[in-house]
Structure formats: structure tokens, C-alpha cells
């Protein structure tokens, strides 16, 4: 596709793939809040055989060039597990995705989006949901508010100009995702403290740390709760065993036992809360590479991280308890336990919870009850083909 001396081609070969990976360094050269990812991690994300997402998905990447200069990129992809989900939950038959979107200007953006749409149309898709890069479990949504501070680990960051590009291409909001921040050095309101104290006196409730030595068992428990808790959520796509193993291996260096809690009721695991130290604080100075000295700096940091921000990427309570007072009590107890650990052992002062669906009333209410405030908004858009 050519327009205004603009040429868009499918990514083909090693040099194209390298150009696709490298482009954000040019796009965000003057953005102090962008955190360069590790290029090796991005390559793994994009490569079938290395990312188990491709066990149930296919993707095509495209590059935009003006002359010899790469000026944009996009992915078009189809997740077969997403196609099997109920339509009322956001995915469903005929729904493809675009993601990994970068463009120097609106002309480039429009051409890239049209190219991704045509690829999806040729594959029989009738609707686009995006941006999602690449899985709903990775970096979903376009940042539309909160560009003035860096993202935490595993959250996206993009140019504020992209919102107009995507909406200009005919996309309308499908779902908004929120992240909340809070000052964890401050005690929670008296009402929340009383709810926590009541739970601590309840012999039926046990809040425990995960055991890293039994990582596979603990991961299976968390996955079981997650699939039950999130099963009816908008955008839900089941996580495969291969994806769990892959994610577990990747996250293991930043998994700390005192930052992940499992709540048991009458001896049965019914809730969990996962907290990760903000690895982006360590990655930002490395500029995408572990060489020549980045690996040593990162290993040193991982031995005993001192980190300003802790992120809660995942939290879940089994569905049978979700509308009960017990659900919020367990959540408050886990949050308080981790809050105290984060302050005393990691020197943390700030927490970030998210992402949270805009219509997840229970989680939004919990976030507001502990005096956290929305600091970033991500928008997922949709369009019929």
C-alpha cells in the first residue's frame, strides 16, 4: 500500500523484524516517561515458538516506510480462544485485533490501521477490537490519560496523538481500563482497619504467603482462582497451561513470597493477590539492553529490590463469594498484609492497582475505599469491518 510516498509492507526477515522492534526508540526519543523494554523480551513476544500465545493465535506485522526511513508499525492478529468466547463478553466469533501501533503522523496511522483491517477482513473477521498487544493478558488498551508519568511493569505507554488517529479511523470506545495509585505509607481509613481486624479474629480465615519452593503448585492454585474469578469478565480469554508455565518462568525473578498472598476460607483457597515490584524503575536506565553491564545491574537489583512503586496486576475472589462482604474483607486483609511488607522490606511508598475494568463495581469500590485515585486510563476500541 503506497500513499504520500508512504509504503507499507508485511514484516519479512530479520532486518524487518529488527526495524519493527527498534522503532519505538525513535518515536519516544523525546518522551521522558517512556520506559524502553528489553529488546530480547520484545523479540520473544513476537516470535511463534517462543511465545505460547501463538499456540492459539496468528499474527501479521507491518512496517510503514517513507524512503529508507521506518515511520510506523502495527500488528494484526487473531486469537482463536478469543473467538470461542461469548459475544456479550467482548470477544467472540469474528473478532480480530490490532496492536503494537506506532506512527509518526496521522497519515501513517490511518494507512497502517487500514492495512491491519484488510488483513483481518481477508481472514474472515467482521469486527476489530484494539489496540491489544498481543494478548488481553499482556498490554491491552490505548493510554488516553496519564501520559505525564511512567508506566509500571507490564503496562503500556503511547503517544497522546494516537487517540485522535484511532478515533479518526472510525473506532468507538468498547471498554475502559483504570489504574489506581495510592500512598501506601498512610494507614487505611478507620472503617477499613476495623474490617481487617475483624477478619484477623475470624478462625475460618487464613491469609498466607505463597511458597516459592512450591512454585508450580502455588501457580496452579492462583490460576484456578483466576479462571473462576475472571471467567465472566469482559474480555476474558482462558490462559493455557503453556502460557502459565511461560509467564511463571518470566516472572519468577520478580516474584517475592511476601508480596503474593492466598486467602483461605475453612482451609480452601478462595482469593489471591499478586504484587510485583516495579521492574520498570530498574529497566529505564538500561535502554533496552542487558549488555554490556545491564545484566549485572539488574541481577543486583533483583537480589533485594528497593523500589518506590509496587503494582498489583492481578487479584481475584472466587465467584461464589464475589457479592458477599467476605470478598471485600479478604481483599482488604491481603492488601494490608502486602502494604506493610512493601514498606518494611522494600522501602516502597506508592502502590498501583490495575488494570481494573470500568464496570467492575467490586474492585473499583475496594480501590476507592482505601483512598486510592485513578492515575491512568486505557481505552479499548471497536469497529465493525
TAMONOR-V847033 format. One line per field, one symbol per residue. phi: phi as a letter, one per 40 degrees, with the letter a starting at -180 (. if undefined). burial: # if it has 16 or more other ideal C-beta (glycine too) atoms within 10 Angstrom, else .. A space follows every 10 residues. Layout:
# TAMONOR-V847033
phi = ???
burial = ???
This chain:
# TAMONOR-V847033
phi = .bafgcbbbc cagccccccc ccddcccbdb bcbcbccccc ccdcdcbdgb bcdccbabab bbbbbbgccc baaabbabbc ccccccdcch cgdgcbbbaf caacacccdc cccccccccc cccgcbabba cbbcbccbbc gbcbahccac ccdgbcaacc ccdccccccg cbcbabbbbb baccccccdd cccccccccc ccccbbbbcc bccbdccccc cccccccccc dbcdgcbdcc dccccccdcc cdcbcbdcbb bbbbbfgbcb aaabbbccdd cccdccfgbc bcbccccccc cccacbacbb bbcbaabddc bccbcddccc ccccccdcdc ccccbbgcbb bbbicbccbc cccccccccc gcbcbabbbb bbacc
burial = .....#.#.. #....##.## #.##..##.. ...######. .#..##.... ####.##.## ######...# #########. ###.#....# #..####### ####..#### ###.###.## ....#.#### #######.## ####.##..# #########. .##.##..#. #..####### ##.#...#.. .#..##..#. ....#.#.## .......##. ###.##.### ...####.#. ..##.###.. #..###.### #####...## ########## ###..#.#.# ...#...#.. #...#.#.## ########.. ##...##### #########. ##...#.#.# ########.# ..##.##.## .#.####### #.#..
